[in-house]
Amino acid sequence: MDPALFPALLAFSFVSSITPGPNNLMLLASGANFGFRRTLPHMFGVAAGHSFMVLAVGLFLMGLFHALPVLHDALTVVSVVYLLWLAWRIAIAVPKDGTARGRPLTFWEAAAFQWVNPKAWYMAIFAITLYAGDSTLGVIAVAGVFALTNLPSISAWAALGTELRRWLDTPSRLRAFNWTMAALLVLSLWPVVAPYLRASPP
């Protein structure tokens, strides 16, 4: 990796990690429903899972996707279906008594979620393509930068959700918040689905 690219990589990893996406919307909802402490395994799972994903994409998967493009399309379908299911799970997280039901994602669930998170895939592929160069050390450096920047970025969303708990102290508000988060999660799929819709015959 060219050292001159490091500031650009640092900026890319920070901006892409802190901007809205499935991970951050789910952490916002988890913080609001379960609090910051109970959301910690979810946060650490996202950070560790995505860094490992960047490493795997750089070392193995880019070549596989080039050889077998159908694998990328299949992964896209699985990702969309799974995210729609997660959106529904968020939407119905508040029963009639107003207490959040269910539980936050575990470390391993959050880490595994990265593999069906379209934004995580695009972040990994763009970063490897733009900044890693042709060396294994470059791939490791890109994964390391994401490991340093991802956790502080996503923590801000969980903390914001936790602060919102004071306002979401009634069942109606919490229910409206969860349905809004679910709708935004579905809308976050549009950049993934739109190219397929445009490519379909009239």
C-alpha positions in Angstrom: 0.0 0.0 0.0 1.3 3.4 -1.0 1.8 5.4 2.3 0.5 8.5 0.5 -2.9 6.9 0.3 -3.2 6.4 4.1 -5.0 9.8 4.9 -7.5 9.1 2.1 -8.1 5.5 3.4 -8.5 6.9 7.0 -11.1 9.4 5.8 -12.9 6.8 3.7 -13.1 4.3 6.5 -14.3 6.9 9.0 -17.0 8.4 6.8 -18.2 5.1 5.5 -18.4 3.7 9.0 -20.2 6.6 10.6 -22.8 7.4 7.9 -26.2 5.7 8.1 -26.5 2.1 7.0 -28.0 -1.2 8.2 -25.4 -1.6 11.0 -25.8 1.9 12.4 -29.6 1.9 12.1 -29.8 -1.4 14.0 -27.4 -0.1 16.6 -29.5 3.0 17.0 -32.6 0.8 17.5 -30.7 -1.5 19.9 -29.5 1.4 22.0 -33.0 2.8 22.2 -34.6 -0.5 23.1 -32.0 -2.2 25.2 -29.5 0.4 26.4 -25.8 0.9 25.6 -24.3 -1.8 27.9 -26.5 -4.6 26.5 -25.6 -3.4 23.0 -21.9 -3.7 23.5 -21.6 -7.3 22.1 -23.5 -6.1 19.0 -21.0 -3.2 18.6 -17.9 -5.4 19.1 -19.3 -8.0 16.7 -19.8 -5.4 14.0 -16.3 -4.0 14.3 -14.6 -7.4 14.5 -16.8 -9.0 11.8 -16.3 -6.2 9.3 -12.5 -6.0 9.7 -12.3 -9.8 9.1 -14.6 -9.4 6.1 -12.3 -6.7 4.6 -9.4 -9.0 5.1 -11.2 -12.0 3.5 -12.4 -9.9 0.6 -8.9 -8.7 -0.1 -7.3 -12.1 0.2 -9.8 -14.4 -1.4 -13.2 -13.3 -2.5 -12.5 -10.6 -5.1 -11.0 -13.2 -7.4 -13.8 -15.6 -6.8 -16.5 -12.9 -7.7 -14.6 -12.1 -10.9 -14.5 -15.8 -11.9 -18.2 -16.5 -10.9 -20.3 -13.3 -11.0 -23.4 -15.3 -10.2 -22.2 -15.7 -6.6 -22.4 -11.9 -6.2 -26.0 -11.9 -7.5 -26.9 -14.8 -5.2 -25.4 -13.0 -2.2 -27.4 -9.9 -3.1 -30.7 -11.8 -3.0 -29.9 -13.5 0.3 -28.9 -10.1 1.8 -32.1 -8.3 0.7 -34.3 -11.1 2.1 -32.5 -11.2 5.4 -32.5 -7.4 5.9 -36.2 -7.3 5.2 -36.7 -9.9 7.9 -34.5 -7.9 10.3 -36.6 -4.8 9.5 -39.7 -6.7 10.4 -38.1 -7.9 13.7 -37.3 -4.3 14.6 -40.7 -3.0 13.8 -42.5 -5.5 16.1 -40.0 -5.2 18.9 -42.6 -3.4 21.2 -45.6 -5.4 22.4 -48.7 -3.9 23.9 -47.2 -3.4 27.4 -44.6 -1.1 25.9 -41.5 -3.1 27.1 -39.0 -4.0 24.4 -39.1 -7.7 23.7 -36.5 -9.8 22.1 -32.8 -9.2 22.8 -29.9 -7.4 21.2 -27.7 -9.2 18.7 -24.9 -11.3 20.1 -21.2 -10.8 19.2 -21.3 -13.7 16.7 -24.7 -12.7 15.2 -23.5 -9.2 14.6 -20.2 -10.5 13.1 -22.0 -12.9 10.8 -24.5 -10.2 9.8 -21.6 -8.4 8.0 -21.7 -11.1 5.3 -25.3 -10.2 4.3 -24.9 -6.4 4.8 -24.8 -4.7 1.4 -23.1 -1.6 2.7 -20.4 -3.6 4.4 -19.7 -5.4 1.2 -19.4 -2.2 -0.8 -17.2 -0.6 1.9 -14.9 -3.7 1.8 -14.7 -3.9 -2.0 -14.2 -0.2 -2.6 -11.5 0.0 0.1 -9.6 -3.0 -1.2 -9.9 -1.8 -4.8 -8.8 1.8 -4.2 -6.3 1.5 -1.4 -4.8 -2.0 -0.9 -2.7 -2.2 -4.1 -1.5 -5.6 -5.1 0.1 -6.7 -1.8 -1.0 -8.8 1.2 0.4 -6.1 3.5 -1.8 -3.6 1.7 -4.9 -5.7 2.4 -3.9 -6.1 6.1 -3.3 -2.4 6.4 -6.8 -1.6 5.0 -8.4 -4.1 7.4 -6.4 -2.6 10.3 -7.6 0.9 9.5 -11.2 -0.3 9.5 -10.5 -2.0 12.9 -9.4 1.3 14.4 -12.1 3.5 13.0 -15.2 1.3 12.9 -15.8 0.8 16.6 -15.7 4.5 17.6 -17.9 5.4 14.7 -20.7 2.9 15.3 -20.5 3.5 19.1 -21.9 7.0 18.5 -25.1 5.5 17.0 -25.6 3.1 19.9 -25.0 6.0 22.3 -27.5 8.2 20.5 -30.1 5.4 20.7 -29.5 5.2 24.4 -30.0 8.9 24.9 -33.3 8.6 23.0 -34.6 6.1 25.6 -35.5 9.1 27.8 -37.8 10.4 25.1 -39.1 7.0 24.1 -40.5 6.3 27.5 -44.1 5.6 26.2 -45.2 2.5 24.2 -46.5 4.7 21.4 -43.3 6.6 20.9 -41.1 3.5 21.1 -43.4 1.7 18.6 -43.3 4.7 16.2 -39.5 4.9 16.5 -39.1 1.2 15.8 -41.3 1.3 12.7 -39.4 4.3 11.5 -36.1 2.5 12.0 -37.5 -0.5 10.1 -38.7 1.7 7.2 -35.2 3.4 7.0 -33.6 -0.1 7.0 -35.8 -1.1 4.1 -35.0 2.2 2.3 -31.3 1.5 2.7 -31.7 -1.4 0.4 -32.6 0.8 -2.6 -29.1 1.4 -3.9 -28.7 -2.4 -4.0 -32.0 -3.2 -5.6 -32.3 -0.3 -8.1 -29.7 -1.6 -10.6 -31.5 -4.9 -10.9 -34.8 -3.1 -11.4 -33.3 -0.9 -14.1 -31.8 -3.9 -15.8 -35.1 -5.8 -15.9 -37.0 -5.9 -19.3 -40.1 -3.6 -19.6 
